[in-house]
Amino acid sequence: MKISDFQTKDVINIVDGKKLGQVSDLELDLRQGRIDAIVVPTSTRLFGMFGGGNDVIIPWRNIVKIGTDVVLVRLDDAKVTYRLEDGDQHLAR
């Protein structure tokens, strides 16, 4: 599977049924040779570029199923990590 295949899939949280967006990036562990997380921009961004907004970082372990059209994830709001525009990561509480 290529990153471009991920970028066309909607990401859905099975906890609340909400569409989170589409995958914009992957976080890689180059030493282990694996994907650590997928990155989904929040809906406040326009075309993934314009406007403020944060990225939701979804750990690979939270991916439940990768289907033809969607990626199903299990995200508890209390444990969501956001990457702000300045690059810092923050855990939402």
Buried (B, 14 or more C-beta within 10 A) or exposed (E): EEEEEBBEBBBBBEEEEEEBBBBBBBBEEEEEEEBBBBBBBBEEBEEBEEEEBBBBBBBBEBBEEBEEEBBBBEBEEEEBBBBEEEEEEEEEE
